[in-house]
Each structure stands twice: as structure tokens, then as C-alpha cells.
């Protein structure tokens, strides 16, 4: 364990803790900040530590902020809606690539937990990170679940990252069966970073409950060890190449065609491929690359088609 002197701890406080606190305050104020450009410029500086260039963006993180301001279509709201997207996937891929739907409700009080199986997942349809897992109904606190879900339903996800697609999503709750991996544990999450029909990287999330790691792979399943984007990786653990990788890549290429940048998530259960979700802005485009050069490399994959953003 690294030991810091009092002066070093103070410097770390100013360099890390204080900007993080200011960032949280800025995001808390987001519903009252009307200008998307001003909001994103300040948030980008507080997160990435540099001035956001919207006139001549070159970095991946810069181009994602630019796309938030210039790139939106009505169908985008349906694509990020965890309930509405099911219709799109059923039409394009077939119902067999969707997890079974156990129910959909407008508020938590309407959920009849007696009709749900012993294990299930509850998901607000309009945000990220508010999922509730039930592994045993005998130990499940229904009142706490309802409180968490009602709180999530009041959250307007658009304001934090200014992703216009979320502005048109109706807040609802869906329930799906709790799926597990081949070893009986939580599922691996395969996140494919796509650029107009071309898959460039696959980020695999695993062991979320105990020691969350995110390994990065090329489309031919070579572990990328020299950089990562978000969160720790573990090069000593090589995620097995999935047998359904060719199918995953083919579907992602088809679904991402025509989109400058989009992330498409998949799960594999009993050697069957399931669609997860669409994400237009990977972590909101607010993170630091290590090393920094990959911010430019991934940025070069995005074609903004000469769109102009007002500064």
C-alpha cells in the first residue's frame, strides 16, 4: 500500500477530491442549466481536465460531446428505451434474441410480485444503473425495491449527460428473468464499440459483484493490454473467446450501420445470443484514456460529416 505524506495527501485532495466534488455539484445543478453547450463544456473540463473543442473536435471524447448537440433522430429515443427497443430488435433479429418479458409497469406500486418467479430483474426503462436483482424472493425486500424504483422513475437521465435521446423516453419498469453465466454466476457483458457498421473493440465486463473488471479485445479476440478506457482491467485473466463471436460481430455490424458511433451490448446464455441495449455515448464520453493517444485513435473512427457546432 502506498503511503502518502501529509502534504501529498493535501495535494491529492485538491487535485482529485475537490474537482470531483465540484463535478457532482455541477451535475446536481444540471436541471437548472439551460445551455447544453455551457453545461457540457464545464462538465468536460471538470471530468477530463481540458477545454472542450467543439469547433474542431479530434478526440473521441470531444466528438461524442459534439454528437450530443448535433445528432438526434426520433428513433433514438426508442432505441435507448429498454422497453421500446424490444420492438426494434424483434423486427430486425427476431424475438429469440430478447430476454423474456415478465411485465411492464408505469409505477412500482402496480408490480404484483406474487406473479414473478423466484429470481428476476427489475429495470427502469429510461436510465442507467438502477437495476434491481432478486435472487431469492424469500429474502427480497419489496418495500425497499419499490422505493428505489419510484426514486429512479422521477430521475430525468437526460440532464446529467445531455443525451437528447433520453428526453423522449417514457419512464417505466420492466421485469425479466435473472439469467446466469455458464458457471452459474452473473452474466458477462459484451459491449461492442461500433463505428458505422464496423466493430473496433469489444469491452467485456465480468465479476461485477465481487471484483468488477473490464477487459478489452479486438474483433479477432486479441487482448488489448496497452490501454483501457473506464475502470480496471485484469490482463492475467483471459476471457474465453465466445463461440458466438462471429454471430455477435455480424449482428453488431448490421445494427450499427449508418450510426457514426454506437455501443451495442450482448449476453450469452446456454450458447444463445441475447441483445442487451444500445448506447449512443459510451459512458457519456466523459472519461480519460490511458494512454491518451487512444482518445485520438478512436476519435479518428467517427465521421462528423462536416457538421458545425455553435460555440
ABEGO torsion letter per residue (X at the ends): XBBBBAAAAAAAAAAAAAAAAAAAAAAAAAAABABAAAAAAAAAAAAAGBBBBAABBABAAAAAAAAAAABBBAAAAAAABAAAAAAAAAAAAEAAABBBBAEBBABAAABBAAABBABBBBBBAABBGABBBBABAAABBAAAAAAAAAAAAABBAAAAAGBAAAAABBBBBBBBBBBBBAAGBBBBBBBBBBBGGBBABBBBBBGAAABBBBBBBBAAGBBBAABBABEBBBAABBBBBBAAAAAAAAAAAAAABGBABBBBBBBBBGGBBBBABBBABBGGGBBBBOBAAAAAAAAAABBAGGBBBBX
